[in-house]
Amino acid sequence: MGIKWNILLFFILGQVLPATAQSFQLDPSFQPFFDIRTQNSPYLGSMVELPSGNIIFAGSFDITNSGVFYRNVGSTTRTGSPNYNFSSNGGGGVVDFYNDSILINGDYGSYGLKDTNGNVWNVNWRLNYLKTVKCRTGGFYMYQDGSALYGNSGGRNGQACDIINPPDTFPGRHIVKVNPQGLWDSTFIGIANFAPRGFLPYDSNRLLVYGQPFQLTHYNGVQVDGLFRIYLDGTLDTTFSSPMSTVVASNFFNPQLVESNGKFF
């Protein structure tokens, strides 16, 4: 599996741990071929480095330079020069791994699968998932077999939008699992009272799920205060107790970087 870069986390660690941090130096061999700073509110949301060494980045920007055009998603080589094999054809905001040859890319509410050259992969999957998780929001988690978890909200009075699994429609859930075809997978047993903001792999069998403490208060009837740990089938891990409370109810937070000893930021 390739490498996912998290610039924000790197910045935070560099600020809060100066006494113990390793000394870093700028690598002058990396020279990006573009500069987006003159654009209106540009940003780079995420980056991944492929096993080939090529880097794919996503956000909000327009790049026209050196014979390439990238809108919201683009690619460079390991030295920062254009990756001429990459085609920018939509998406943006976030890019992450499905596996080493397929990526998931899009904004924070609508995703699609692409190959590592930027070409759309499995159009039917996207069409199915757009119905199944009609009010998708927040992050996602991809299982090894191609199934995935999504947050699902947007309904009236805080209710989750219905699940459409052709030809049937089911009552909505705030956490929806789709199978490798993008259709509802009823084997996931977890029910949350509000849509989470994201999922973070904790180990090979468990995930951290997080959201605002005053909204995402219960999971499977148990009080979780915006942060809880589940097994991959949706069972709540009752050995974990959230440190969050209504003190941080008006704030967002993202757990990051699970270490080998199980601790995380």
HULINBEL-V544844 format. One record per residue. N is the residue number from 1. SS is DSSP state (~ for helix, > for strand, _ for the rest). PSI is psi in whole degrees, -180 to 180 (* if undefined). Layout:
N_SS_PSI + N_SS_PSI
This chain:
1___144 + 2___-164 + 3_>_132 + 4_>_130 + 5_>_140 + 6___93 + 7_~_-41 + 8_~_-45 + 9_~_-41 + 10_~_-43 + 11_~_-45 + 12_~_-46 + 13_~_-38 + 14_~_-27 + 15_~_-39 + 16_~_-11 + 17___47 + 18___-28 + 19___-28 + 20___-3 + 21___147 + 22___148 + 23___123 + 24___147 + 25___149 + 26___135 + 27___104 + 28___-9 + 29___-18 + 30___112 + 31___93 + 32___141 + 33___2 + 34___163 + 35___114 + 36___7 + 37___-20 + 38___-5 + 39___169 + 40___109 + 41___52 + 42___159 + 43_>_157 + 44_>_116 + 45_>_-38 + 46_>_160 + 47_>_148 + 48_>_146 + 49_>_124 + 50___163 + 51___-27 + 52___-15 + 53___-15 + 54___149 + 55_>_131 + 56_>_132 + 57_>_152 + 58_>_154 + 59_>_-134 + 60_>_107 + 61_>_163 + 62_>_128 + 63_>_122 + 64_>_109 + 65_>_146 + 66___37 + 67___13 + 68_>_155 + 69_>_122 + 70_>_128 + 71_>_113 + 72_>_-16 + 73_>_135 + 74_>_-175 + 75_>_143 + 76_>_167 + 77___180 + 78___-17 + 79___-6 + 80___-4 + 81___161 + 82_>_143 + 83___97 + 84___-11 + 85___-7 + 86___133 + 87___124 + 88___107 + 89___48 + 90___174 + 91___-169 + 92___176 + 93___-60 + 94_>_146 + 95_>_138 + 96_>_171 + 97_>_138 + 98___-49 + 99___-171 + 100___-9 + 101___-12 + 102_>_136 + 103_>_155 + 104_>_129 + 105_>_145 + 106_>_-169 + 107___-173 + 108___9 + 109___-11 + 110___122 + 111_>_158 + 112_>_160 + 113_>_137 + 114_>_155 + 115_>_176 + 116___-2 + 117___7 + 118___3 + 119___142 + 120_>_136 + 121___128 + 122___73 + 123_~_-38 + 124_~_-36 + 125_~_-47 + 126_~_-42 + 127_~_-40 + 128_~_-46 + 129_~_-32 + 130_~_-26 + 131_~_-43 + 132_~_-43 + 133___67 + 134___-38 + 135___50 + 136_>_145 + 137_>_159 + 138_>_-156 + 139_>_-166 + 140_>_165 + 141_>_128 + 142_>_126 + 143___163 + 144___-29 + 145___1 + 146___-5 + 147___169 + 148_>_156 + 149_>_142 + 150_>_151 + 151_>_145 + 152_>_113 + 153___-151 + 154_>_-7 + 155___173 + 156_~_147 + 157_~_32 + 158_~_6 + 159___145 + 160_>_146 + 161___150 + 162___154 + 163_>_122 + 164_>_116 + 165_>_82 + 166___131 + 167___13 + 168_>_158 + 169_>_136 + 170_>_156 + 171___144 + 172___157 + 173___153 + 174___-18 + 175_>_120 + 176_>_133 + 177_>_133 + 178_>_147 + 179___179 + 180___-13 + 181___-2 + 182___7 + 183___160 + 184_>_131 + 185___105 + 186___-3 + 187___-18 + 188___122 + 189___0 + 190___137 + 191___118 + 192_>_156 + 193___-6 + 194___156 + 195___134 + 196___162 + 197___-23 + 198_>_177 + 199_>_143 + 200_>_121 + 201_>_130 + 202___-47 + 203___-166 + 204___-14 + 205___-8 + 206_>_157 + 207_>_146 + 208_>_135 + 209_>_135 + 210_>_153 + 211___-172 + 212___131 + 213___-34 + 214___-9 + 215___-56 + 216___80 + 217___-27 + 218_>_148 + 219_>_125 + 220___37 + 221___1 + 222_>_137 + 223_>_129 + 224___-13 + 225___46 + 226___-4 + 227_>_123 + 228_>_169 + 229_>_134 + 230_>_158 + 231_>_164 + 232___-21 + 233___0 + 234___-7 + 235___135 + 236_>_134 + 237___101 + 238___-4 + 239___-9 + 240___134 + 241___128 + 242___135 + 243___-3 + 244___162 + 245___-175 + 246_~_-9 + 247_~_-34 + 248_~_25 + 249___-29 + 250___6 + 251___154 + 252___153 + 253___151 + 254___114 + 255___144 + 256___155 + 257___76 + 258___123 + 259___171 + 260___-24 + 261___4 + 262___-7 + 263___155 + 264___163 + 265___*
